[in-house]
Amino acid sequence: MKKFITIVFALGLTVGSAAAQKPRVFIEESKSSEIINHRGGEHDQTVELIKTFAEKCPAVLINNDKSKADYTVSFDHEGGKGIGQHDNKIAVFNKNGDLLFSRSTVTLGGAVEGACTAIMSDAKMADSGTPENLTGVQVSIHETERMNKFGHPTLTYAVQDDVVGQLKAQGLEVNTTASKVLDITMDRPLMAWAKITLRFISGNSTLWTETVSNGSWGHISETGATPKLLEEVNKALDKHYDSMREGEKQ
């Protein structure tokens, strides 16, 4: 399963109207399975998930009436796995029951942060009520199944932050409604730390594609990124800033 992440911008809410405009989130009852002394067991994780959501995603309202909620969050925790294995699974559905986001992570906090990003991005687009923006660049980043399962849990976010920073440094507008899309696929090959494919898409046409790979682990930061990997990504982008600017003006 691929994971989709969309760049999010802060909502400009006033203090008086913030509560009314916050998206309402219903968290389904969650049971976690744990392996203790070779025996299986379950315990309710719902309260812990609600607590973490309130801490990590204060821009939403937790609601206990599913019929009034804008979004529904499903969560599954499978305990007893080895260190570093992704045992927290989370999914977000909109009011129509459409899947917006799904992810497997090592930590509960990481799962909630991803869900919060998806909710706030969708809520912002729904509130704007505007069609696709013909200017700027939208960044879409997703993982292959191998990256989702074996990759560093925060590497994708590190690459996303670096790419967005580079685009803005070059004077490019980054927004969620742009018709031009920089699509990034994160993969975890057997013999490399990461393989990243960048595609610049306009409508149904791919204007250019670049693939970078980092086969050497080297110095790995807390985010999972290596300086060499980010350097190669930036070199790939450097080749195409002019074409992206031209696309922005079309």
C-alpha positions in Angstrom: 0.0 0.0 0.0 1.3 3.4 -0.9 1.2 6.3 1.5 0.3 9.8 0.3 1.4 12.9 2.0 0.3 16.4 1.0 2.0 19.6 2.0 -0.1 21.4 4.6 -0.5 25.1 5.4 -1.7 26.6 8.7 -5.3 27.7 8.8 -5.9 31.4 9.4 -8.6 31.1 12.1 -9.5 33.9 14.5 -9.8 33.0 18.2 -13.6 33.6 18.2 -14.4 31.4 15.3 -11.7 28.7 15.7 -13.8 26.2 17.5 -16.6 26.4 15.0 -14.3 25.9 12.0 -12.2 23.1 13.5 -12.8 19.7 11.7 -14.6 17.2 13.9 -12.9 13.8 14.3 -14.4 10.6 15.5 -12.0 8.0 16.8 -13.2 4.4 16.5 -12.8 2.0 19.4 -9.4 0.4 19.1 -8.1 -2.9 20.5 -4.4 -3.7 20.5 -3.0 -7.2 20.5 0.0 -8.0 22.7 2.1 -11.1 23.0 3.0 -11.7 26.7 4.7 -14.9 27.8 3.6 -16.5 24.5 0.0 -15.8 25.2 -2.1 -13.3 23.3 -4.2 -10.6 24.9 -6.1 -7.4 24.1 -6.5 -4.0 25.7 -8.3 -0.9 24.7 -6.1 1.8 23.1 -8.9 4.2 22.4 -8.3 6.6 25.3 -4.6 6.7 24.7 -5.2 7.4 21.0 -7.7 10.3 21.9 -5.1 11.7 24.3 -2.3 11.6 21.7 -4.6 13.1 19.1 -5.5 16.0 21.4 -1.8 16.7 22.0 -0.5 16.2 18.5 -3.4 17.7 16.6 -4.9 20.6 18.5 -6.4 22.1 15.3 -9.2 19.4 15.4 -12.1 18.7 17.7 -12.4 15.2 19.0 -16.1 14.2 18.7 -17.9 11.1 20.2 -20.8 11.2 17.7 -19.7 9.6 14.4 -22.8 10.9 12.6 -21.6 14.5 13.3 -17.9 14.0 12.6 -16.2 15.2 9.5 -13.5 12.5 9.7 -13.2 9.0 11.2 -9.9 7.6 12.4 -9.3 3.8 12.6 -6.3 2.5 14.5 -4.7 -0.9 15.1 -1.7 -1.7 17.3 0.0 -5.0 17.0 2.3 -5.5 19.9 5.1 -8.0 20.4 7.1 -7.1 17.4 10.8 -6.4 17.3 12.3 -3.0 17.8 11.9 -0.7 14.8 9.1 -2.7 13.2 6.1 -0.7 12.1 3.3 -2.0 14.4 0.9 1.0 14.5 -1.5 1.2 11.7 -3.8 4.1 11.2 -6.4 5.1 8.5 -8.5 8.3 8.0 -11.8 8.4 6.2 -13.9 11.5 5.2 -17.6 12.0 5.9 -18.4 10.1 2.7 -16.4 7.1 3.8 -13.6 7.7 1.3 -10.1 6.7 2.4 -7.9 9.8 2.7 -4.8 8.4 4.4 -3.3 5.2 5.7 0.1 4.5 7.3 2.1 2.1 9.4 4.6 3.5 11.9 6.8 2.6 14.7 5.3 5.1 17.2 1.8 6.1 18.0 2.8 9.8 17.8 4.1 9.3 14.3 0.8 7.7 13.2 -1.2 10.5 14.7 0.9 13.2 13.1 0.4 11.7 9.7 -3.3 11.4 10.2 -3.5 15.1 11.4 -1.6 16.3 8.3 -4.1 14.5 6.0 -7.1 15.8 7.9 -5.9 19.4 8.0 -4.9 19.4 4.3 -8.3 18.0 3.2 -10.2 20.4 5.5 -8.3 23.4 4.1 -9.2 22.5 0.5 -12.8 21.9 1.5 -13.1 25.3 3.2 -11.5 27.1 0.3 -14.1 25.9 -2.2 -11.7 27.0 -5.0 -10.8 25.1 -8.2 -7.3 24.0 -9.0 -4.8 26.9 -8.9 -3.1 27.3 -12.3 0.0 28.8 -10.6 2.5 27.3 -8.2 3.6 23.7 -7.6 2.0 21.0 -5.5 4.2 18.5 -3.8 2.9 14.9 -3.5 5.1 12.3 -1.7 4.4 8.7 -1.2 6.1 5.4 -0.2 6.3 2.1 -1.8 5.3 -0.9 0.3 9.0 -1.7 1.0 9.7 1.8 2.2 6.6 1.8 4.3 7.7 -1.5 5.9 11.5 -1.3 6.1 12.4 2.3 5.7 13.3 4.8 8.4 10.0 6.1 9.9 10.8 9.8 9.4 12.9 9.7 6.3 10.0 10.6 4.0 9.2 13.7 6.1 12.8 14.7 6.0 12.9 14.5 2.2 9.6 16.4 2.0 10.8 19.2 4.2 14.0 19.5 2.3 12.3 19.6 -1.1 9.8 22.2 -0.1 12.5 24.3 1.4 14.5 24.1 -1.8 11.5 25.0 -4.0 10.7 28.1 -1.8 14.3 29.1 -1.8 14.1 29.3 -5.6 11.1 31.5 -5.4 8.6 28.8 -6.4 5.1 29.0 -4.8 4.2 25.7 -3.1 0.4 25.1 -2.5 -2.1 22.3 -2.3 -4.3 23.3 -5.2 -1.7 23.9 -7.9 -2.3 22.0 -11.2 1.4 21.3 -11.6 2.6 18.5 -9.4 6.1 17.4 -8.2 5.4 13.7 -7.5 8.0 12.0 -5.3 8.2 8.2 -4.8 10.2 6.9 -1.9 11.5 3.3 -2.2 13.7 1.1 -0.1 15.7 -1.3 -2.4 17.5 -4.3 -1.0 20.9 -2.9 -1.6 20.3 0.8 -0.9 19.2 3.1 1.9 16.7 4.8 -0.3 15.7 5.3 -3.9 13.8 8.4 -4.8 12.0 9.1 -8.1 10.9 12.7 -8.8 8.4 13.4 -11.6 7.1 16.8 -12.6 3.5 16.4 -13.9 1.3 18.9 -15.8 -2.2 17.6 -16.5 -1.7 14.1 -18.0 1.8 14.7 -19.1 5.1 14.0 -17.3 7.5 16.8 -18.2 10.5 15.3 -16.6 11.7 12.4 -14.4 14.8 12.1 -12.2 15.8 9.1 -10.0 18.4 9.3 -7.2 19.7 6.5 -5.0 21.9 6.4 -2.0 23.6 3.0 -1.7 25.9 4.0 1.2 24.5 4.3 4.7 27.1 6.8 5.7 26.1 9.3 8.4 22.4 8.9 9.1 20.7 11.7 11.0 17.9 11.3 13.4 15.5 11.9 10.6 16.9 9.0 8.6 18.3 11.3 5.9 22.0 11.2 4.8 23.7 14.3 3.5 24.6 12.5 0.3 21.0 11.6 -0.3 19.7 15.1 0.1 22.5 16.4 -2.0 21.5 14.1 -4.9 17.9 15.2 -4.6 18.9 18.9 -4.7 21.1 18.3 -7.8 18.2 16.6 -9.5 15.9 19.6 -8.7 18.6 22.1 -9.9 18.4 20.8 -13.4 14.7 21.7 -13.7 14.0 24.9 -11.8 13.6 26.8 -15.1 11.0 24.3 -16.4 9.1 24.4 -13.1 9.0 28.2 -13.2 7.7 28.2 -16.8 5.0 25.8 -15.7 4.1 28.1 -12.9 3.5 30.9 -15.3 1.3 28.9 -17.7 
